Amino acid sequence: MQTLDEMRDRCLLTPQQHAEIGAWVSQARTPEGILAMPEALWRSLELASVLMDVDADLRREPVGLGELD
């Protein structure tokens, strides 16, 4: 929910979209349930995710254990 709040705070989601997506995610009992979100809400969430570059960590090179020191 923190990411949804940040999307709303950055005006990437309207307060209504934020509330509807939050309610959907809260009532969904499984990942499949979340994926069954209405298409319009899913598109809004997907666009906000792209604009926030949510997947940036997945594109980073892994840090070697020796590099952490």
PDB file of N, CA, C and O in Angstrom:
ATOM      1  N   MET A   1       0.814  -1.188   0.000  1.00  0.00           N
ATOM      2  CA  MET A   1       0.000   0.000   0.000  1.00  0.00           C
ATOM      3  C   MET A   1       0.859   1.254   0.000  1.00  0.00           C
ATOM      4  O   MET A   1       0.406   2.307  -0.450  1.00  0.00           O
ATOM      5  N   GLN A   2       2.090   1.166   0.494  1.00  0.00           N
ATOM      6  CA  GLN A   2       2.971   2.333   0.498  1.00  0.00           C
ATOM      7  C   GLN A   2       3.212   2.833  -0.919  1.00  0.00           C
ATOM      8  O   GLN A   2       3.213   4.040  -1.158  1.00  0.00           O
ATOM      9  N   THR A   3       3.414   1.919  -1.857  1.00  0.00           N
ATOM     10  CA  THR A   3       3.631   2.320  -3.240  1.00  0.00           C
ATOM     11  C   THR A   3       2.388   3.005  -3.798  1.00  0.00           C
ATOM     12  O   THR A   3       2.505   4.001  -4.512  1.00  0.00           O
ATOM     13  N   LEU A   4       1.212   2.494  -3.489  1.00  0.00           N
ATOM     14  CA  LEU A   4      -0.022   3.144  -3.932  1.00  0.00           C
ATOM     15  C   LEU A   4      -0.135   4.548  -3.356  1.00  0.00           C
ATOM     16  O   LEU A   4      -0.537   5.479  -4.054  1.00  0.00           O
ATOM     17  N   ASP A   5       0.218   4.700  -2.086  1.00  0.00           N
ATOM     18  CA  ASP A   5       0.181   6.024  -1.469  1.00  0.00           C
ATOM     19  C   ASP A   5       1.138   6.978  -2.166  1.00  0.00           C
ATOM     20  O   ASP A   5       0.810   8.142  -2.395  1.00  0.00           O
ATOM     21  N   GLU A   6       2.320   6.478  -2.500  1.00  0.00           N
ATOM     22  CA  GLU A   6       3.302   7.311  -3.196  1.00  0.00           C
ATOM     23  C   GLU A   6       2.797   7.694  -4.589  1.00  0.00           C
ATOM     24  O   GLU A   6       2.997   8.825  -5.031  1.00  0.00           O
ATOM     25  N   MET A   7       2.151   6.767  -5.271  1.00  0.00           N
ATOM     26  CA  MET A   7       1.578   7.069  -6.589  1.00  0.00           C
ATOM     27  C   MET A   7       0.537   8.180  -6.483  1.00  0.00           C
ATOM     28  O   MET A   7       0.491   9.076  -7.326  1.00  0.00           O
ATOM     29  N   ARG A   8      -0.297   8.119  -5.448  1.00  0.00           N
ATOM     30  CA  ARG A   8      -1.297   9.168  -5.227  1.00  0.00           C
ATOM     31  C   ARG A   8      -0.617  10.489  -4.878  1.00  0.00           C
ATOM     32  O   ARG A   8      -0.989  11.538  -5.403  1.00  0.00           O
ATOM     33  N   ASP A   9       0.378  10.439  -3.994  1.00  0.00           N
ATOM     34  CA  ASP A   9       1.068  11.650  -3.567  1.00  0.00           C
ATOM     35  C   ASP A   9       1.791  12.336  -4.724  1.00  0.00           C
ATOM     36  O   ASP A   9       1.934  13.559  -4.731  1.00  0.00           O
ATOM     37  N   ARG A  10       2.246  11.555  -5.696  1.00  0.00           N
ATOM     38  CA  ARG A  10       2.912  12.117  -6.887  1.00  0.00           C
ATOM     39  C   ARG A  10       1.908  12.476  -7.988  1.00  0.00           C
ATOM     40  O   ARG A  10       2.295  12.856  -9.093  1.00  0.00           O
ATOM     41  N   CYS A  11       0.638  12.351  -7.676  1.00  0.00           N
ATOM     42  CA  CYS A  11      -0.454  12.651  -8.622  1.00  0.00           C
ATOM     43  C   CYS A  11      -0.421  11.755  -9.857  1.00  0.00           C
ATOM     44  O   CYS A  11      -0.819  12.169 -10.946  1.00  0.00           O
ATOM     45  N   LEU A  12       0.059  10.517  -9.676  1.00  0.00           N
ATOM     46  CA  LEU A  12       0.044   9.529 -10.753  1.00  0.00           C
ATOM     47  C   LEU A  12      -1.247   8.727 -10.720  1.00  0.00           C
ATOM     48  O   LEU A  12      -1.629   8.116 -11.719  1.00  0.00           O
ATOM     49  N   LEU A  13      -1.916   8.728  -9.579  1.00  0.00           N
ATOM     50  CA  LEU A  13      -3.247   8.145  -9.421  1.00  0.00           C
ATOM     51  C   LEU A  13      -4.131   9.214  -8.786  1.00  0.00           C
ATOM     52  O   LEU A  13      -3.682   9.980  -7.933  1.00  0.00           O
ATOM     53  N   THR A  14      -5.375   9.256  -9.204  1.00  0.00           N
ATOM     54  CA  THR A  14      -6.326  10.154  -8.555  1.00  0.00           C
ATOM     55  C   THR A  14      -6.692   9.563  -7.195  1.00  0.00           C
ATOM     56  O   THR A  14      -6.496   8.370  -6.963  1.00  0.00           O
ATOM     57  N   PRO A  15      -7.220  10.387  -6.302  1.00  0.00           N
ATOM     58  CA  PRO A  15      -7.679   9.821  -5.021  1.00  0.00           C
ATOM     59  C   PRO A  15      -8.717   8.705  -5.219  1.00  0.00           C
ATOM     60  O   PRO A  15      -8.736   7.734  -4.462  1.00  0.00           O
ATOM     61  N   GLN A  16      -9.572   8.843  -6.230  1.00  0.00           N
ATOM     62  CA  GLN A  16     -10.574   7.798  -6.493  1.00  0.00           C
ATOM     63  C   GLN A  16      -9.903   6.513  -6.976  1.00  0.00           C
ATOM     64  O   GLN A  16     -10.243   5.429  -6.503  1.00  0.00           O
ATOM     65  N   GLN A  17      -8.950   6.619  -7.915  1.00  0.00           N
ATOM     66  CA  GLN A  17      -8.237   5.427  -8.389  1.00  0.00           C
ATOM     67  C   GLN A  17      -7.505   4.759  -7.224  1.00  0.00           C
ATOM     68  O   GLN A  17      -7.533   3.536  -7.083  1.00  0.00           O
ATOM     69  N   HIS A  18      -6.857   5.565  -6.401  1.00  0.00           N
ATOM     70  CA  HIS A  18      -6.131   5.049  -5.240  1.00  0.00           C
ATOM     71  C   HIS A  18      -7.067   4.257  -4.337  1.00  0.00           C
ATOM     72  O   HIS A  18      -6.739   3.153  -3.903  1.00  0.00           O
ATOM     73  N   ALA A  19      -8.233   4.827  -4.056  1.00  0.00           N
ATOM     74  CA  ALA A  19      -9.201   4.155  -3.184  1.00  0.00           C
ATOM     75  C   ALA A  19      -9.719   2.864  -3.815  1.00  0.00           C
ATOM     76  O   ALA A  19      -9.831   1.842  -3.138  1.00  0.00           O
ATOM     77  N   GLU A  20     -10.036   2.911  -5.111  1.00  0.00           N
ATOM     78  CA  GLU A  20     -10.578   1.721  -5.778  1.00  0.00           C
ATOM     79  C   GLU A  20      -9.538   0.619  -5.879  1.00  0.00           C
ATOM     80  O   GLU A  20      -9.850  -0.548  -5.644  1.00  0.00           O
ATOM     81  N   ILE A  21      -8.310   0.972  -6.225  1.00  0.00           N
ATOM     82  CA  ILE A  21      -7.244  -0.044  -6.322  1.00  0.00           C
ATOM     83  C   ILE A  21      -6.947  -0.603  -4.936  1.00  0.00           C
ATOM     84  O   ILE A  21      -6.802  -1.814  -4.773  1.00  0.00           O
ATOM     85  N   GLY A  22      -6.855   0.264  -3.946  1.00  0.00           N
ATOM     86  CA  GLY A  22      -6.609  -0.190  -2.577  1.00  0.00           C
ATOM     87  C   GLY A  22      -7.685  -1.143  -2.088  1.00  0.00           C
ATOM     88  O   GLY A  22      -7.384  -2.156  -1.458  1.00  0.00           O
ATOM     89  N   ALA A  23      -8.940  -0.819  -2.379  1.00  0.00           N
ATOM     90  CA  ALA A  23     -10.036  -1.691  -1.975  1.00  0.00           C
ATOM     91  C   ALA A  23      -9.960  -3.031  -2.697  1.00  0.00           C
ATOM     92  O   ALA A  23     -10.192  -4.079  -2.094  1.00  0.00           O
ATOM     93  N   TRP A  24      -9.636  -2.998  -3.984  1.00  0.00           N
ATOM     94  CA  TRP A  24      -9.544  -4.236  -4.757  1.00  0.00           C
ATOM     95  C   TRP A  24      -8.444  -5.138  -4.194  1.00  0.00           C
ATOM     96  O   TRP A  24      -8.655  -6.331  -3.978  1.00  0.00           O
ATOM     97  N   VAL A  25      -7.272  -4.552  -3.960  1.00  0.00           N
ATOM     98  CA  VAL A  25      -6.137  -5.325  -3.453  1.00  0.00           C
ATOM     99  C   VAL A  25      -6.449  -5.881  -2.062  1.00  0.00           C
ATOM    100  O   VAL A  25      -6.086  -7.015  -1.752  1.00  0.00           O
ATOM    101  N   SER A  26      -7.113  -5.095  -1.235  1.00  0.00           N
ATOM    102  CA  SER A  26      -7.448  -5.544   0.125  1.00  0.00           C
ATOM    103  C   SER A  26      -8.411  -6.726   0.130  1.00  0.00           C
ATOM    104  O   SER A  26      -8.305  -7.611   0.979  1.00  0.00           O
ATOM    105  N   GLN A  27      -9.354  -6.742  -0.819  1.00  0.00           N
ATOM    106  CA  GLN A  27     -10.332  -7.839  -0.835  1.00  0.00           C
ATOM    107  C   GLN A  27      -9.840  -9.054  -1.603  1.00  0.00           C
ATOM    108  O   GLN A  27     -10.378 -10.148  -1.435  1.00  0.00           O
ATOM    109  N   ALA A  28      -8.826  -8.878  -2.443  1.00  0.00           N
ATOM    110  CA  ALA A  28      -8.307 -10.010  -3.227  1.00  0.00           C
ATOM    111  C   ALA A  28      -7.536 -10.942  -2.295  1.00  0.00           C
ATOM    112  O   ALA A  28      -6.666 -10.505  -1.542  1.00  0.00           O
ATOM    113  N   ARG A  29      -7.855 -12.186  -2.353  1.00  0.00           N
ATOM    114  CA  ARG A  29      -7.220 -13.158  -1.454  1.00  0.00           C
ATOM    115  C   ARG A  29      -5.987 -13.824  -2.078  1.00  0.00           C
ATOM    116  O   ARG A  29      -5.206 -14.464  -1.374  1.00  0.00           O
ATOM    117  N   THR A  30      -5.814 -13.675  -3.375  1.00  0.00           N
ATOM    118  CA  THR A  30      -4.714 -14.348  -4.068  1.00  0.00           C
ATOM    119  C   THR A  30      -4.121 -13.399  -5.116  1.00  0.00           C
ATOM    120  O   THR A  30      -4.752 -12.409  -5.486  1.00  0.00           O
ATOM    121  N   PRO A  31      -2.915 -13.701  -5.589  1.00  0.00           N
ATOM    122  CA  PRO A  31      -2.365 -12.908  -6.695  1.00  0.00           C
ATOM    123  C   PRO A  31      -3.282 -12.942  -7.919  1.00  0.00           C
ATOM    124  O   PRO A  31      -3.405 -11.950  -8.638  1.00  0.00           O
ATOM    125  N   GLU A  32      -3.918 -14.080  -8.145  1.00  0.00           N
ATOM    126  CA  GLU A  32      -4.841 -14.192  -9.273  1.00  0.00           C
ATOM    127  C   GLU A  32      -6.023 -13.238  -9.096  1.00  0.00           C
ATOM    128  O   GLU A  32      -6.526 -12.673 -10.066  1.00  0.00           O
ATOM    129  N   GLY A  33      -6.456 -13.069  -7.857  1.00  0.00           N
ATOM    130  CA  GLY A  33      -7.536 -12.143  -7.561  1.00  0.00           C
ATOM    131  C   GLY A  33      -7.144 -10.710  -7.875  1.00  0.00           C
ATOM    132  O   GLY A  33      -7.947  -9.942  -8.406  1.00  0.00           O
ATOM    133  N   ILE A  34      -5.907 -10.348  -7.547  1.00  0.00           N
ATOM    134  CA  ILE A  34      -5.413  -9.001  -7.871  1.00  0.00           C
ATOM    135  C   ILE A  34      -5.363  -8.820  -9.378  1.00  0.00           C
ATOM    136  O   ILE A  34      -5.735  -7.765  -9.890  1.00  0.00           O
ATOM    137  N   LEU A  35      -4.903  -9.846 -10.095  1.00  0.00           N
ATOM    138  CA  LEU A  35      -4.807  -9.761 -11.552  1.00  0.00           C
ATOM    139  C   LEU A  35      -6.166  -9.658 -12.226  1.00  0.00           C
ATOM    140  O   LEU A  35      -6.247  -9.279 -13.394  1.00  0.00           O
ATOM    141  N   ALA A  36      -7.225  -9.987 -11.514  1.00  0.00           N
ATOM    142  CA  ALA A  36      -8.580  -9.891 -12.063  1.00  0.00           C
ATOM    143  C   ALA A  36      -9.162  -8.481 -11.895  1.00  0.00           C
ATOM    144  O   ALA A  36     -10.351  -8.265 -12.133  1.00  0.00           O
ATOM    145  N   MET A  37      -8.329  -7.535 -11.489  1.00  0.00           N
ATOM    146  CA  MET A  37      -8.757  -6.143 -11.319  1.00  0.00           C
ATOM    147  C   MET A  37      -9.354  -5.638 -12.629  1.00  0.00           C
ATOM    148  O   MET A  37      -8.879  -6.008 -13.703  1.00  0.00           O
ATOM    149  N   PRO A  38     -10.380  -4.804 -12.559  1.00  0.00           N
ATOM    150  CA  PRO A  38     -10.959  -4.251 -13.788  1.00  0.00           C
ATOM    151  C   PRO A  38      -9.882  -3.577 -14.658  1.00  0.00           C
ATOM    152  O   PRO A  38      -8.962  -2.938 -14.146  1.00  0.00           O
ATOM    153  N   GLU A  39     -10.018  -3.735 -15.959  1.00  0.00           N
ATOM    154  CA  GLU A  39      -8.987  -3.293 -16.898  1.00  0.00           C
ATOM    155  C   GLU A  39      -8.627  -1.819 -16.750  1.00  0.00           C
ATOM    156  O   GLU A  39      -7.449  -1.468 -16.820  1.00  0.00           O
ATOM    157  N   ALA A  40      -9.607  -0.957 -16.550  1.00  0.00           N
ATOM    158  CA  ALA A  40      -9.315   0.479 -16.436  1.00  0.00           C
ATOM    159  C   ALA A  40      -8.430   0.773 -15.223  1.00  0.00           C
ATOM    160  O   ALA A  40      -7.512   1.590 -15.300  1.00  0.00           O
ATOM    161  N   LEU A  41      -8.712   0.104 -14.108  1.00  0.00           N
ATOM    162  CA  LEU A  41      -7.869   0.296 -12.920  1.00  0.00           C
ATOM    163  C   LEU A  41      -6.480  -0.275 -13.143  1.00  0.00           C
ATOM    164  O   LEU A  41      -5.479   0.319 -12.743  1.00  0.00           O
ATOM    165  N   TRP A  42      -6.429  -1.442 -13.791  1.00  0.00           N
ATOM    166  CA  TRP A  42      -5.138  -2.082 -14.053  1.00  0.00           C
ATOM    167  C   TRP A  42      -4.267  -1.183 -14.929  1.00  0.00           C
ATOM    168  O   TRP A  42      -3.072  -1.039 -14.670  1.00  0.00           O
ATOM    169  N   ARG A  43      -4.855  -0.576 -15.963  1.00  0.00           N
ATOM    170  CA  ARG A  43      -4.091   0.324 -16.848  1.00  0.00           C
ATOM    171  C   ARG A  43      -3.566   1.520 -16.068  1.00  0.00           C
ATOM    172  O   ARG A  43      -2.424   1.932 -16.269  1.00  0.00           O
ATOM    173  N   SER A  44      -4.376   2.082 -15.185  1.00  0.00           N
ATOM    174  CA  SER A  44      -3.943   3.224 -14.370  1.00  0.00           C
ATOM    175  C   SER A  44      -2.768   2.834 -13.480  1.00  0.00           C
ATOM    176  O   SER A  44      -1.792   3.575 -13.367  1.00  0.00           O
ATOM    177  N   LEU A  45      -2.870   1.677 -12.856  1.00  0.00           N
ATOM    178  CA  LEU A  45      -1.806   1.183 -11.987  1.00  0.00           C
ATOM    179  C   LEU A  45      -0.534   0.907 -12.784  1.00  0.00           C
ATOM    180  O   LEU A  45       0.570   1.232 -12.346  1.00  0.00           O
ATOM    181  N   GLU A  46      -0.703   0.309 -13.947  1.00  0.00           N
ATOM    182  CA  GLU A  46       0.450  -0.018 -14.791  1.00  0.00           C
ATOM    183  C   GLU A  46       1.166   1.252 -15.255  1.00  0.00           C
ATOM    184  O   GLU A  46       2.395   1.313 -15.219  1.00  0.00           O
ATOM    185  N   LEU A  47       0.412   2.263 -15.689  1.00  0.00           N
ATOM    186  CA  LEU A  47       1.014   3.518 -16.129  1.00  0.00           C
ATOM    187  C   LEU A  47       1.747   4.198 -14.977  1.00  0.00           C
ATOM    188  O   LEU A  47       2.868   4.675 -15.153  1.00  0.00           O
ATOM    189  N   ALA A  48       1.130   4.246 -13.814  1.00  0.00           N
ATOM    190  CA  ALA A  48       1.781   4.852 -12.649  1.00  0.00           C
ATOM    191  C   ALA A  48       3.062   4.104 -12.305  1.00  0.00           C
ATOM    192  O   ALA A  48       4.056   4.727 -11.931  1.00  0.00           O
ATOM    193  N   SER A  49       3.058   2.781 -12.424  1.00  0.00           N
ATOM    194  CA  SER A  49       4.249   1.970 -12.151  1.00  0.00           C
ATOM    195  C   SER A  49       5.375   2.304 -13.114  1.00  0.00           C
ATOM    196  O   SER A  49       6.534   2.405 -12.712  1.00  0.00           O
ATOM    197  N   VAL A  50       5.035   2.474 -14.385  1.00  0.00           N
ATOM    198  CA  VAL A  50       6.046   2.817 -15.392  1.00  0.00           C
ATOM    199  C   VAL A  50       6.611   4.210 -15.103  1.00  0.00           C
ATOM    200  O   VAL A  50       7.824   4.412 -15.156  1.00  0.00           O
ATOM    201  N   LEU A  51       5.750   5.151 -14.804  1.00  0.00           N
ATOM    202  CA  LEU A  51       6.193   6.519 -14.543  1.00  0.00           C
ATOM    203  C   LEU A  51       7.070   6.612 -13.300  1.00  0.00           C
ATOM    204  O   LEU A  51       7.954   7.466 -13.224  1.00  0.00           O
ATOM    205  N   MET A  52       6.829   5.738 -12.330  1.00  0.00           N
ATOM    206  CA  MET A  52       7.659   5.696 -11.119  1.00  0.00           C
ATOM    207  C   MET A  52       8.889   4.824 -11.300  1.00  0.00           C
ATOM    208  O   MET A  52       9.767   4.808 -10.437  1.00  0.00           O
ATOM    209  N   ASP A  53       8.967   4.099 -12.408  1.00  0.00           N
ATOM    210  CA  ASP A  53      10.074   3.174 -12.675  1.00  0.00           C
ATOM    211  C   ASP A  53      10.198   2.147 -11.548  1.00  0.00           C
ATOM    212  O   ASP A  53      11.283   1.909 -11.017  1.00  0.00           O
ATOM    213  N   VAL A  54       9.060   1.546 -11.199  1.00  0.00           N
ATOM    214  CA  VAL A  54       8.989   0.574 -10.111  1.00  0.00           C
ATOM    215  C   VAL A  54       9.910  -0.619 -10.360  1.00  0.00           C
ATOM    216  O   VAL A  54      10.423  -1.201  -9.405  1.00  0.00           O
ATOM    217  N   ASP A  55      10.126  -0.989 -11.596  1.00  0.00           N
ATOM    218  CA  ASP A  55      10.940  -2.167 -11.911  1.00  0.00           C
ATOM    219  C   ASP A  55      12.434  -1.867 -12.003  1.00  0.00           C
ATOM    220  O   ASP A  55      13.196  -2.734 -12.432  1.00  0.00           O
ATOM    221  N   ALA A  56      12.873  -0.690 -11.623  1.00  0.00           N
ATOM    222  CA  ALA A  56      14.279  -0.309 -11.751  1.00  0.00           C
ATOM    223  C   ALA A  56      15.201  -1.299 -11.042  1.00  0.00           C
ATOM    224  O   ALA A  56      16.262  -1.634 -11.570  1.00  0.00           O
ATOM    225  N   ASP A  57      14.818  -1.769  -9.861  1.00  0.00           N
ATOM    226  CA  ASP A  57      15.670  -2.708  -9.124  1.00  0.00           C
ATOM    227  C   ASP A  57      15.875  -4.013  -9.878  1.00  0.00           C
ATOM    228  O   ASP A  57      16.911  -4.660  -9.723  1.00  0.00           O
ATOM    229  N   LEU A  58      14.905  -4.408 -10.690  1.00  0.00           N
ATOM    230  CA  LEU A  58      15.030  -5.666 -11.430  1.00  0.00           C
ATOM    231  C   LEU A  58      16.046  -5.564 -12.561  1.00  0.00           C
ATOM    232  O   LEU A  58      16.558  -6.580 -13.030  1.00  0.00           O
ATOM    233  N   ARG A  59      16.337  -4.348 -12.999  1.00  0.00           N
ATOM    234  CA  ARG A  59      17.277  -4.163 -14.099  1.00  0.00           C
ATOM    235  C   ARG A  59      18.708  -3.907 -13.634  1.00  0.00           C
ATOM    236  O   ARG A  59      19.618  -3.844 -14.461  1.00  0.00           O
ATOM    237  N   ARG A  60      18.919  -3.761 -12.351  1.00  0.00           N
ATOM    238  CA  ARG A  60      20.255  -3.504 -11.822  1.00  0.00           C
ATOM    239  C   ARG A  60      21.077  -4.780 -11.801  1.00  0.00           C
ATOM    240  O   ARG A  60      20.556  -5.881 -11.627  1.00  0.00           O
ATOM    241  N   GLU A  61      22.373  -4.599 -11.983  1.00  0.00           N
ATOM    242  CA  GLU A  61      23.298  -5.728 -11.851  1.00  0.00           C
ATOM    243  C   GLU A  61      23.356  -6.136 -10.386  1.00  0.00           C
ATOM    244  O   GLU A  61      23.366  -5.275  -9.506  1.00  0.00           O
ATOM    245  N   PRO A  62      23.394  -7.438 -10.113  1.00  0.00           N
ATOM    246  CA  PRO A  62      23.523  -7.870  -8.719  1.00  0.00           C
ATOM    247  C   PRO A  62      24.840  -7.385  -8.118  1.00  0.00           C
ATOM    248  O   PRO A  62      25.860  -7.329  -8.805  1.00  0.00           O
ATOM    249  N   VAL A  63      24.813  -7.041  -6.857  1.00  0.00           N
ATOM    250  CA  VAL A  63      26.004  -6.596  -6.163  1.00  0.00           C
ATOM    251  C   VAL A  63      26.732  -7.832  -5.639  1.00  0.00           C
ATOM    252  O   VAL A  63      26.136  -8.682  -4.978  1.00  0.00           O
ATOM    253  N   GLY A  64      28.027  -7.921  -5.940  1.00  0.00           N
ATOM    254  CA  GLY A  64      28.833  -9.028  -5.428  1.00  0.00           C
ATOM    255  C   GLY A  64      29.048  -8.880  -3.933  1.00  0.00           C
ATOM    256  O   GLY A  64      29.037  -7.764  -3.414  1.00  0.00           O
ATOM    257  N   LEU A  65      29.242  -9.982  -3.240  1.00  0.00           N
ATOM    258  CA  LEU A  65      29.421  -9.927  -1.790  1.00  0.00           C
ATOM    259  C   LEU A  65      30.616  -9.095  -1.404  1.00  0.00           C
ATOM    260  O   LEU A  65      30.567  -8.420  -0.375  1.00  0.00           O
ATOM    261  N   GLY A  66      31.690  -9.105  -2.172  1.00  0.00           N
ATOM    262  CA  GLY A  66      32.881  -8.314  -1.875  1.00  0.00           C
ATOM    263  C   GLY A  66      32.639  -6.825  -2.045  1.00  0.00           C
ATOM    264  O   GLY A  66      33.372  -6.018  -1.475  1.00  0.00           O
ATOM    265  N   GLU A  67      31.639  -6.444  -2.808  1.00  0.00           N
ATOM    266  CA  GLU A  67      31.364  -5.035  -3.062  1.00  0.00           C
ATOM    267  C   GLU A  67      30.552  -4.387  -1.953  1.00  0.00           C
ATOM    268  O   GLU A  67      30.402  -3.165  -1.943  1.00  0.00           O
ATOM    269  N   LEU A  68      30.029  -5.162  -1.029  1.00  0.00           N
ATOM    270  CA  LEU A  68      29.204  -4.612   0.039  1.00  0.00           C
ATOM    271  C   LEU A  68      30.031  -3.957   1.134  1.00  0.00           C
ATOM    272  O   LEU A  68      29.499  -3.142   1.888  1.00  0.00           O
ATOM    273  N   ASP A  69      31.304  -4.281   1.245  1.00  0.00           N
ATOM    274  CA  ASP A  69      32.146  -3.745   2.327  1.00  0.00           C
ATOM    275  C   ASP A  69      32.474  -2.309   2.151  1.00  0.00           C
ATOM    276  O   ASP A  69      33.173  -1.729   2.981  1.00  0.00           O
TER     277      ASP A  69
END
